[in-house]
Amino acid sequence: MPSPELLQRYADAPDLPTPVHAVGIPDGTVTAAWCPSCQEAVTGYDWDHISTAAALLTLTGCGHAFRTTSGQTIAVVRTAAV
């Protein structure tokens, strides 16, 4: 069961407006990503499940948090030019 603090953070967070846009290499490694809200570089993320259908995605770097739902596209990774 999620903590009361986590449930409040989830309630206060906006829905993820668009997927996180990222660049990666063909082996699947992401080399750069940007927050869909402020465009600041993302260096990592925390993924806290609220239920089987909902989670809180918190981006490291800017600290923005977003509500997400099962089946939602969270990130779009394009292949970097080599």
N, C-alpha and C positions, 0 to 999 in steps of 0.2 A: 504494500500500500504506500503511495507517495506521501511524503511529509506534508503537513499543513503549509509550510513555507513554499514548497514546490508547487502545491496546488494554487497558492496565491500568485506566484510568479506566472504560472500558466494562465490564470484568469486575467492577469494584467497585460499579458503579451498580445500583440496584434497577430493576425494570421500572416503566414509567410506570403509576401506580396507577389513574388516571382521566384523561380528557382535561383539558387546561388549559381553564378556563372563562374566557370573555372577553365583552366588550361592544363592539359596533362600530356604525358608521353604514352606511346602505344601500349606499354606494359601495364597501364592503369594507374600509375603514380600521378597525383595531382601536383603540379608545380606552382600554381598560383590560383587564387580564388578571391572573389570580392563580395562584400555584403550587399544584398539587393536593396537595402535601405539607404546606406550612406556611401557605398562604393569603396569603403576602406578595405585594405587587404585583410583576408582571413588567414589566420595561422593555425587554426584548429577549431574544434567544436565539441560541445557536450550534447549528448542525446539522452534526455530523460523521458522514459515512458510514463505516461499518466494512466493509460488504459491500453487495451489491445488495439484501439483505433486512434489514439491520440498521443502526441509526444511534444515536448518542449525542446526546440533546437536553439542552443545558445552558442553564438559565434565568438571565438577567441580573437582578440584584436580590438574590435569596436565594442564588444559586449552585448550587442543587440540580441534579443531573444524573440522567437517566433513560435506560434502554435502551428503544428502540422498534423495531418490526418493520414491514416492508412491509405496507400495507393497514390498519394500525392507525389509529384516529381519534386524532389528536394534540391537536386543539382543537375546542371547541364555542363558536361565536360567536353570541350573541343580539343582535338589533337593539335599540339604545338607544331609549328613548322620546324623541320630538322635541318 
